[in-house]
Amino acid sequence: MMRRVRLEVARSHEFPEGSNEHGYEMVLPLTPEGRLDREEWAKRRADAAIRRFWGAAESRGRLKHDRRGWSLDFVPGTADDEVIFKGDEHRFVAGEYVSIKEQDGVTRTFRVAEVR
């Protein structure tokens, strides 16, 4: 089932209070348990949209799955892909945490703020 998910950067050295102005809004194929669903993604990959918001800046992309696992693809190719750490294991459920290695090479932790 496709669900709307909002991730917000969690508390860290860079963001001591976390931030609701830095994160992702995603349309993801999720199982009833909240895990990424590869079969649903294969059927509806064009619907798996990503919007990264970082203060006033924003970029749009798609969810991708390949030999490296799950990633966020903003430009065709792999140089800019942002890898979801252990994407097959994480649950996208409100209150859970997900780590993403972003374009700048930094792995940041995000809190699942909302799932609709």
C-alpha positions in Angstrom: 0.0 0.0 0.0 1.3 3.5 -0.9 1.6 5.7 2.2 2.7 9.3 2.7 5.6 9.5 5.1 7.3 12.6 6.7 10.8 12.3 8.1 12.3 15.1 10.1 16.0 15.3 11.1 16.5 13.9 14.6 18.4 15.5 17.4 22.2 15.4 16.7 25.3 17.5 17.2 24.3 19.5 14.1 20.7 19.9 15.1 20.6 19.7 19.0 16.8 20.0 19.0 16.1 18.2 15.8 14.3 20.2 13.1 11.0 20.1 11.4 12.4 22.3 8.6 14.9 19.6 7.4 13.7 16.3 6.1 11.8 14.4 3.6 8.2 13.9 2.5 7.8 10.6 0.7 5.2 8.4 -1.0 6.4 4.9 -0.1 5.1 1.4 -0.8 4.8 -0.1 2.7 3.7 -3.4 4.1 1.1 -3.4 6.9 4.1 -3.6 9.4 5.6 -0.4 7.9 8.5 -1.9 6.0 9.4 -1.0 2.4 7.5 -3.4 0.0 9.6 -4.4 -3.0 6.7 -6.1 -4.8 4.4 -3.0 -4.5 7.3 -0.8 -5.5 7.9 -2.8 -8.7 4.2 -2.3 -9.6 4.0 1.4 -8.7 7.6 2.7 -8.8 6.5 5.9 -10.7 4.3 6.8 -7.7 7.1 6.5 -5.2 8.0 10.2 -5.0 10.4 11.9 -2.7 10.7 15.6 -1.7 13.7 16.6 0.3 13.3 19.9 2.1 16.3 21.6 3.7 15.3 25.0 5.0 14.3 27.0 1.9 16.0 24.5 -0.5 14.1 21.6 -1.9 14.7 18.8 -4.4 12.5 16.0 -5.8 13.2 12.5 -6.7 12.1 8.9 -6.7 12.6 5.8 -4.5 15.0 3.3 -6.0 15.9 -0.3 -5.3 19.0 -2.0 -6.7 21.9 -4.2 -5.6 22.9 -1.7 -3.0 19.4 -1.7 -1.5 16.9 1.2 -1.1 18.0 4.7 -2.0 16.6 8.1 -2.9 17.4 9.1 -6.5 17.3 12.8 -7.4 19.2 12.7 -10.7 19.4 9.7 -13.0 22.5 7.7 -12.3 24.0 6.7 -8.9 26.4 9.6 -8.0 23.8 11.5 -6.1 21.8 8.7 -4.6 21.1 8.9 -0.9 21.2 5.4 0.6 18.6 4.3 3.3 20.8 2.5 5.9 19.4 -1.1 6.3 16.3 0.0 4.3 15.0 -3.6 4.2 14.9 -3.7 8.0 13.6 -0.3 9.1 9.9 0.3 9.9 8.4 3.5 8.6 6.1 4.0 11.7 5.6 7.2 13.6 8.2 7.6 16.3 10.7 5.2 14.7 14.1 6.4 13.3 15.7 5.9 9.9 19.3 6.8 8.8 20.1 8.1 5.4 23.5 8.7 3.9 23.0 11.9 2.1 24.6 13.5 -0.9 27.2 15.3 1.2 28.4 11.9 2.5 27.0 12.4 6.0 24.7 9.8 7.5 21.9 11.6 9.3 19.2 10.1 11.5 15.6 11.1 10.8 12.5 10.6 13.0 9.4 9.3 11.3 7.1 12.2 12.2 4.0 11.1 10.3 2.6 8.3 8.2 -0.8 8.7 6.3 
